């Protein structure tokens, strides 16, 4: 792996609670540019909460978030949408909308008022569909495609924003293995294009294989932060997830075996 770039997101002393229950406690970390940064941890450890604070769906009680060196509270929402984009865990929608029009929603930060799509916008939409290999779905309705297809289309919409940072909440959850691998390989391709990816992920095997860095959350704080190849030690996995792990070496690389 090449030397780390400058962090594109820096978080300092973040605090966040829901119904007086502290989710993030004095939370500080940073995420490097041009990397796939994985967030792992047990349910309720604060992974999704952190992503929602970064993209300002939720607001922290205390602390600071800097995006490309700027205090994110001083960035207006339209500008923020051109700097980063969020893809939620549940991408299934229950309304009829053509896939092309769904992806076109990603161009809203670049369109003034009631302005119609320009040729540049249409070109970006088509490019986003091509990159996610979903161009064949252009005229299908978003509520009539499969979960794996919907996840790819949601990534296409995120790419249409042209934001350099992608935040993904469990992008492989509830998908079959084929679509899981498609998603992860797509993210690797986007990294090569210079995108920064920050994602929560439950599948530790995929995280070990595809992420450059791992931030392991535990009880609202950081238990580990570093390169993926050393993140999943027996001690850490036992302490954080209450299971045991073994590394298995194969011709395809290192795999993780989890057991009670």
N, C-alpha and C positions, 0 to 999 in steps of 0.2 A: 504494500500500500504506500502511496506517495506521502510525503510529509504533510501534517495537518495544515489546512488553510486557516485564515482568520475566522473566528466564530461569527456566524451570521445572526445568531440569537443568543443573548446573554440574559439569564434570569437571576435576580438577587433577592434573597430573603422573602420569598413569596409565601403568603399566608392565605388560605381559603377554607371556608367552612360552609356546610350545608345543614340548616336546621341546628345550629350550634355544635355540629359535629365537625371537628377539625379534619380536613382531608389532606391539605398540604401544610407542612410545618417548617417555617424558616428554610424554605426550599431554594437552593441556589445551584445552577448548572449552566452549561453552555453547549451549543451545537455547532459543529464545524460546517463550513460551506462545502458543497460538492460531495457530500457523504450521505450514506443511508444510515440514519441514527435511529436505533431501535429503543423503544421504551418497553421494559418488561417488568412483571411483578404480579402478585396474586390479585384476585378480584378485590376491588375497593382500595387499592394502594395509591390511586390518584392519577393513573395514566391518562384516562379520558378527560379528567378534570384539568390536568395540566394543558392538554391540547386546546381545550375550550377557553382557558385563560389566555393562551398565546394569541389566539385569533379573535379575542375580545367578545366571544359569545357570553362569557361570564367575566366579572371583574374581581380581581383579588382584593382582600381586605387591606393587605399591606404588601410592600415589596415593589420591585421594578422589573419591567421587561424591556429590553433594548433590541430593536430589530434593525440590522445594518447600522448600528451605532446610534439610533434615534430612540428616545423614550416613546414607547408605542402609544401612550396617552396623548401625545402631541401630534399623532398622525391621524388625519381624518379617515373615516371609514372607506371612502372611495379609493383613496391612495393606498390604504392598508390592503385593499382587495387586489391591488396590482403588485403588492410585495409578497403576499402569501395567500394561500387558498386552503380550505379545509374540506376534507372528504369524510363524512360521518360513517359510522359503522353500518347503519341501516340505510341502504341506498335504494330500496324498493319504494316506488311511489304508487299511489292509488288513483291517479288521474290520467286521462288520455292526453298525451303530448308526443308529437313525433320526436324521435331520437335527435334528429338534426336541430329541432327547436330547443330541446333540452340542453344540448351542448352549447347552443348559441347563447344561452343564459350566462355563460362564462364571459361573454364579451361586454356585458353591461358596464363594467368599470371604464371601458374605453369609448362608450357611446354617450353623447350628450343629449339629454332630454328625450324627446320622442324620435330622435334620429333613427332612420332605418339602417339595416346592415349594409356596410360598404363592401366593396370587393375584397379589401384587405381582411375584413372580418370573416367573410365567407371562406377565404383562403385559409385562415387560421383554423376555422372550424373543421374544414376538410382535412387539414394536416393533422389535427388532434384525433380525428376519427381514424385516419390512416395509421398513426403511431400506435393506437390501441387496438388496431385490427378489428374495428367495429364499423367500418364504412358500409358494409353490407346491411347494416341495421338502420341506415339513415332514415328510411321511410316507415320503419316499424314504430309502434307505440311503446313508450317507455314502460307502461304498466303491463305489457304483454310479453316481455322478454325475461330470460332466466336471471337468477340471482347473480351468477358469474358474469353474464353479459351486462347486467345493470351496474356492477362494480366497475367494469372496464369503461362503460359509457360515462360514469361519474368521474373517473379519472380523466377522460377526454374533456369533459366540461371544465375540470380544474386546469388542464393544459391550455384550454382556450383563453384563460385569463392571462396567460403568458407570465404568471407570477413565478419568480425564481425559487420559492420555497413551497413545498407541498406538505401539508399536515394530514396524516391518514390515521383514522381510528379503527384498528382491527380490520385492515383491508382484506384479509383472507378468511375471516370468520364465516362459518356456515357454507364454505365453498368446497367442492370436490377437489381432489388432489391436482387434477389437470388445470383447473382455473387458479388454484393457489400458485402453482408454478408459473403460469402465464403472468399473473400479477407481479410476482417477485422478479421474473426476468424482464418484464416491462420496466419496473422501477430501476433495475440495474442499467438498462438502456438510457433511461432519463438521467441517471447520475452521470453517465458518460457525456451527456449533452450539457452538463453543468448544473443540473437541478440539485437543490438540497432537499432531502427527504427526512422527515421526522415522523415516525409511526409507532403507535402502540401495537403490540403483537403478543398473542398468547402462545403461539406455536414456537417454542424455544428452539426446536430443531431448525426451522426456517430462519429464525433470528440468528442463530450461530452460523448458518451457511451464507446468508446474504447481507447481513448488516456489517458496516464498518465499525461502528461504535455501539456500545450498549450502556444505557442508563437503567439501572435496576432499582425500582422503587420498593420501599418497604415501610409500612406504618407512617406514610405521609412524608417520608424523607428519602434521601438517596443512600442506598446500601453499597452500590458500586457504580463507578463510571469509568469506562475505558474501552480498549479494543475488544472486539467480539471474541477473538480467539482465546482470551484468558478469562472471559466473564463467568463461564459456567463451571466453576470449580465445585467439587463435592461439598465443601464447607458452605459455600454461598447458597447452593441449591437446597441443601438440607435446612439451613437457617431460614431462608425466605419462603420456600415452597413446601417444606416438610416432606420432601421425597429425596431419594438417592439418585445418583447419576453415574454413568460410566461412559467414557469416550471409546468409540469403536472406529478403528482405522480401516478404510476400504480403498479400492482403486479410485473411487469417485470422491474421496475426501473423508473428513472426520464426521461421524454421526454420533448423536447422543442417545443413550438408552436410559430411560427413566423408570424407576421401580420403587415400590414401597419397602 
